[in-house]
Amino acid sequence: ELRTENATYLERASRNDFSEARRQLRIIVSQAYYDLLAAQERLLTTRETVALFDNTMTAAQKRKKAGDIAGADVDRIQVDALRAKNEARQAEADLAKAQQALAFLLGLGFKEDAIHAADRWPDVQQAEASVDDSVIETRPDVRAAKARVDAAMAARKLALALRTRDISVGVQYDHFPSSDINTLGGGNSYGIGVQIPLFVRHYYDGEIRNAEAALDTARENLDKARDIARSDLRRTLQDVLSAADRVRRFQEEILITAKRSADAAEFAFKNGASGVMDVLDARRSYRATRLEALNAQADYAKSLEAWRATALEANTK
């Protein structure tokens, strides 16, 4: 019974290890998916920037022919336009890498070109700023550690059971008939035997101490698993809250202001009311702001998925 109990708990621990592996893999796949989505958005942003520079170059050429700006100013615009094309080419390479990474995780071989992230970015949600110990106890890695503690306790009971004196009692009956070899005649004999282990020089101390040491190790591993789970829950929660604040600030303030400033600079340049450096600075600032907002959105999406896998879906078996 103790051996069966030990094996049952070890089987339960293995099943929880499998659940934990799936939880970790889901986090990794979600990270790769949102990296792909960010790479797609980054490529669109860089291509839009290239198109804007093409329009700016057209306007600059017209103003140069009219004698409104110098050729050096046109060259400055062309340099930024070429940089934008390089960034677009790099964005294409980053997209291919993101597709390959996700295809590898999904086991799709060399079909990465067919992978396209179709989902939108998750909406900003308000996460509960609390760490519930009941959630920690339901995590698969904590459940596996608890099952190993139970298995170690059963193994300790099994080691203690070795000291039980198994007394053996035997009864023997022999019959020997007369024969050519046995000329004295037939007869019967009876016997009884009793075996009692004395444990004089071996009392299974080593086996018991080994089982107790294994039990102490299992308990320490359980405490460590709880600490890791609690730390992961707090870390992912803080990541979600911080990323959510960044995304809100970009969506509600920074992006709106940066776009308004860029549009005003573009309009002023096309109508000859501003210089080349003004429109280039506004363009660079708006492009950098859009990329920063995209990175913040990606960080929020990945941290939200990690928090869900750590807190909200800890009961998934």
Disulfide bonds with the S-S distance in Angstrom:
none
